[in-house]
Amino acid sequence: RRTSAPVVETAEMLQIALGCMELEIQALPDSQKHAYNKGLNSSSKYIHDPEFRLGFIRAEVYDPKKAAVRFCKWLELLVEFYGDFALTRRLYYSDLKKEELELMKEGAYQLLPSRDRIGRRVLTLTGSWDVKKYNVACRTRLCMYYATVVAEDIMT
């Protein structure tokens, strides 16, 4: 259940949430965590980064089971659209392909310079784009890049 009441985070609460999320990840069937297991095999520090994981915990309002599922689904998408390297570090602007940079320049997706009333970054989808020129994979990769940028914004 979503709530609009702010949660007061403590260091202890966050450590407990991270520990519970890890237990929930371990409880997931291997079929739901192929990418996670790849990250483990590559000794990736990124997938264990507490700040990275806390984003999933907060997105699921501190429900560790839902956070674990969301986290593993995101890792699957990263591998599908960017490749195994995306399990080892955050996405960079330089990871975008030529067509994604062209789509970005067209302005169909815009990360506004101002924030909403409570300080979150605002990503808008405006206008239209040529579906034949920019396929679903291109649009998805760009959206994933923007989602990463927004999620890592300390104010968001």
N, C-alpha and C positions, 0 to 999 in steps of 0.2 A: 504494500500500500504506500503510495506516494504521500509525502507530507510537505507542507511549505514551511514548517517550523525549522529554524536553523539548528544544526547539530553542533554542539560544542565539542570539538575534538581535543583529546588529550593524547600525549605520547603513549600512554599505556593502552588506551582504547585502539589506537592505530596499530600498535604491535599485536594486539589480540586479533584484530580484524585481518591483518596480514597472515598471521598464523592459521586462522580458521580458513582463509581463502586457500592457502597452500594445502591444507588437509582436504578441502573440497576438490582441488585440482587433482590430487592423488587419487581420489575416489572416482573420478570420471573414467569411463571406459576408454581404452586406448584409441578406439575409433573416433573419439571426439577430441583427441589431443595429439594428432600426428605432428603438427607444427611445434607444439610445446616440446615433445620428445626430441624432435630434430634440434631444437635450441639447447636442450640438455646435452645432447651428444656433441654439440659444437662448443660446449663450455661457455655459452653466451651469458654474459653478466647482465645484458640489457633486459632479458625476460625476468630477471630476479630483482631488478631495480625497484626498491620500495615506492619511489615517487611514481613510476610508471604503473605499478599495480594499484596504487591508491586511487588513481583515476577511475578504475573499474569498480572499486569498492564504493566510491562516492556516487558513481553513476547508478549503482544499484541500491542506493540508500542503505549501505552497510549490511546487505544480505550477502554473506560469503559464497553461498552456493550459486546464486545468480551472477555474482562477480566472477567466479571461476569459469562459468559457462561463457560469459561475455568475453572474458580475457582469451580463452582458448579459441573462440570463433574469430576474434580479431587477429590472432596469430595465424590462423588458417588463411584469412584474407590477405594478410601481409605476404605470406609465401606465395599464394596464388597470383597476386597482382604485381609483386615486386621481386620475388625470389627469396632464396634462403638467407641472403645477406641481411634482409630486413629484420631477421631475428636477433641480429647482433648489435644494432644501433638504431637510433631514431631515423626517420626519413629526412632527407635533405632536399633542398631546391634542386641541387645537381642530380638527384635521382630521377627527375622528371624527364620524359622523352620530348623530342622536338614538337610533336603534335600536342602534347599536354601544355607545353609552354605557349604554343600558339593559341590554344583554347583559353589559357589564363589571360593572355594579352587581349583577347576579344572582350573580356569583361563579363562573360556569362556568369562566372562565379566571382564574387567579390567579398573580401574580408574588409569590413568597414573600419575606418580609422577611429570611429567613436564606439562607445560601448552602450549596452542597455542600462536600465536604471540601477541594476544591482552589480554592474561592473563586468558583465560577461562580454566576450568578443561576439560580434554578429557576422555570420556568414550568410550571404544572400545568393540566390540563384535568380538572375535577372535576364530578361530578353530570351532569345532562343539561339540555338546553334545548329549548324548543318549536321544532321544525324548521319548523313553519308560520309562526311569528312571526319567527324569525331565519333568513333564507335563507343560502345558501352564500356569497354575496358579502359579506354582513354579517359572518359568522364569519371569512371570509378576511381582510377588511380589519382586523378586530381582531387576528387572529393576526399579520398583517404589522406592525401598530403595535407589538405586544409584541416581536416579533423585532427591530425597530429599536431599541427601548429596551434590550433585553438586549445586543444587539451593540455599542451605544455605551457601555455601562457599562465604565469604565476597568479595573475589576478582572476583568471577564469576558474 
